[in-house]
Amino acid sequence: MEEKMQINKRKKNCFFKKFTVKDIVFLAIISAVMLLTCGVMPLALGLPFFGMPQLFTVIQTALFMAIALEKVQKQGSLFLVALFSGFFFIMMNPVVFIGNIIISIVLELLVFLIFGGFKKPTAVFIATALYVPLSLPFGFLYHFLINKQSALFIVKDKPIIAVLISLLVLVLSCFATWAGMKIAKELKKNGVLRREREE
């Protein structure tokens, strides 16, 4: 009996839980839908303001990410969504793919260390709400290393706009995360969305 309890305890403390085929398929579908709704991003690339791609895609990303994490509350779900959605960027912009993967790993570790997983709504909210905003400093750091003058020009030329856009991205991310969790809750209440908890 004691040995069984220890095995269960080890399973509970395991970082990655076993994903079912249903989990993987759902996360892949939600990633594809998220990508389709983010199709407006190319329109933002030509605008000479810091954080415009994030501003154009933050609502869709946070909304669907929140639904995904509410449905599949297992450690590694955020990483899988970042991985699936990142496949689109491998050929176009590998930096975006690498950035998303790094951010997802950082948030996965943060959630695991503080909350022990995505079982708590607070964990889902924090991880989702920070996912897109964290790409702002990562993107700036990359461009700073590749082209220091260009990166500094975008921020220094219009510093107030850069700060306002960054704050707006954070606010919109929090709002979209809340909305996504609310939608997921309603879908679960109606039996459309069944929660897959950590085992």
C-alpha positions in Angstrom: 0.0 0.0 0.0 2.8 2.4 0.9 4.7 1.5 -2.2 1.6 2.2 -4.3 1.2 5.6 -2.6 4.9 6.5 -3.4 4.4 5.5 -7.1 1.3 7.7 -7.3 3.2 10.6 -5.6 6.0 10.2 -8.2 3.5 10.3 -11.0 1.9 13.4 -9.5 5.3 15.2 -9.3 6.3 14.2 -12.8 6.8 17.2 -15.1 5.2 15.9 -18.2 1.9 13.9 -18.0 0.8 11.4 -20.6 -1.0 13.0 -23.5 -3.8 11.1 -25.2 -4.3 11.1 -29.0 -7.4 13.2 -28.4 -5.3 15.8 -26.5 -2.7 16.0 -29.3 -5.4 16.3 -32.0 -7.3 19.0 -30.1 -4.1 21.0 -29.5 -3.1 20.7 -33.2 -6.6 21.8 -34.3 -6.7 24.8 -31.9 -3.1 25.8 -33.1 -4.3 25.7 -36.8 -7.3 27.8 -36.0 -5.2 30.2 -34.1 -2.8 30.5 -37.1 -5.6 31.1 -39.5 -7.1 33.9 -37.5 -3.6 35.5 -37.2 -3.4 35.8 -41.0 -3.6 39.6 -40.7 0.0 39.7 -39.3 1.7 40.4 -42.7 -0.2 43.7 -42.8 1.6 44.7 -39.6 5.1 43.9 -40.8 5.4 47.0 -43.0 4.4 49.4 -40.2 7.4 51.2 -38.7 6.3 50.8 -35.1 7.6 48.5 -32.4 5.3 45.6 -31.5 2.9 45.9 -34.4 2.8 42.1 -35.3 2.0 41.3 -31.6 -0.7 44.0 -31.5 -2.4 42.5 -34.6 -2.3 38.9 -33.3 -2.5 39.1 -29.5 -6.3 38.7 -29.2 -6.5 35.6 -31.4 -3.5 34.0 -29.8 -4.5 34.6 -26.2 -8.1 33.6 -26.8 -7.4 30.2 -28.4 -4.4 29.5 -26.1 -6.7 30.0 -23.1 -9.3 27.6 -24.5 -6.5 25.0 -25.2 -5.1 25.2 -21.7 -8.5 25.1 -20.1 -9.3 21.9 -22.1 -6.0 20.1 -21.8 -4.7 21.0 -18.3 -1.5 19.1 -18.6 2.1 20.2 -18.3 3.5 20.6 -21.8 0.2 21.8 -23.4 1.5 25.3 -23.9 4.7 24.0 -25.4 2.8 21.8 -27.8 0.6 24.7 -29.0 3.8 26.8 -29.5 5.4 23.9 -31.4 2.4 23.2 -33.7 1.7 26.9 -34.4 5.4 27.4 -34.9 5.8 25.0 -37.8 4.2 27.7 -40.0 7.2 30.0 -39.2 10.0 27.5 -39.7 10.5 28.4 -43.4 9.2 32.0 -43.2 10.9 33.2 -40.0 12.7 30.7 -37.9 13.4 33.4 -35.3 9.7 33.6 -34.5 9.6 29.8 -34.1 12.6 29.7 -31.8 11.3 32.6 -29.8 7.9 31.0 -29.3 9.5 27.7 -28.2 11.8 29.5 -25.7 8.9 31.5 -24.3 6.7 28.5 -23.9 9.5 26.5 -22.1 10.1 29.5 -19.7 6.3 29.7 -18.9 5.9 26.0 -18.6 8.7 26.0 -15.9 7.3 29.0 -14.2 3.8 27.4 -14.0 5.3 24.1 -12.8 7.4 25.8 -10.1 4.7 28.1 -8.8 1.5 26.2 -9.3 2.6 22.7 -10.0 0.7 22.6 -13.3 -2.3 24.1 -15.1 -4.9 22.8 -12.7 -5.5 26.2 -11.2 -7.3 29.0 -13.3 -4.6 31.4 -12.1 -1.9 29.3 -13.7 -3.7 29.2 -17.1 -4.4 33.0 -16.9 -0.8 33.9 -16.1 0.8 31.6 -18.7 -1.6 32.7 -21.5 -1.6 36.4 -20.7 2.2 36.5 -20.7 2.8 34.4 -23.8 2.5 37.2 -26.5 3.9 40.1 -24.4 7.1 38.2 -23.6 7.8 38.0 -27.4 8.3 41.8 -27.3 11.5 41.9 -25.3 12.7 38.7 -27.1 12.1 40.2 -30.5 13.8 43.4 -29.6 16.8 41.5 -28.2 17.2 39.5 -31.4 17.0 42.6 -33.7 19.4 44.4 -31.3 21.9 41.6 -31.7 21.4 41.4 -35.5 21.0 45.0 -36.3 21.7 47.3 -33.4 21.0 50.6 -35.1 17.7 49.5 -36.7 16.4 48.1 -33.3 17.4 51.2 -31.4 15.9 53.5 -34.1 12.5 51.9 -33.9 12.4 52.3 -30.1 14.3 55.6 -29.7 12.6 57.3 -32.6 9.1 56.9 -31.0 9.7 55.7 -27.4 6.2 56.7 -26.2 4.5 54.8 -29.0 6.7 51.8 -28.3 5.7 51.8 -24.6 2.0 52.4 -25.3 1.9 49.6 -27.8 3.7 47.3 -25.4 1.2 48.1 -22.6 -1.7 47.8 -25.0 -0.5 44.3 -26.0 -0.4 43.3 -22.4 -3.9 44.7 -21.6 -5.4 43.0 -24.7 -3.6 39.8 -23.9 -5.1 39.8 -20.4 -8.6 40.6 -21.8 -8.4 37.9 -24.5 -7.2 35.4 -21.9 -10.1 36.2 -19.6 -12.5 35.9 -22.6 -11.0 32.6 -23.7 -11.3 31.1 -20.2 -14.9 32.4 -20.0 -15.8 30.8 -23.4 -14.1 27.5 -22.3 -16.1 27.6 -19.1 -19.4 28.0 -21.0 -18.5 25.3 -23.5 -17.7 22.9 -20.6 -21.0 23.8 -18.9 -22.9 22.9 -22.1 -20.9 19.7 -22.5 -19.2 20.8 -25.7 -15.7 21.0 -24.2 -14.6 18.3 -21.8 -11.7 19.1 -19.5 -8.7 16.8 -19.7 -7.0 17.1 -16.3 -3.5 15.9 -15.3 -3.7 12.3 -14.2 
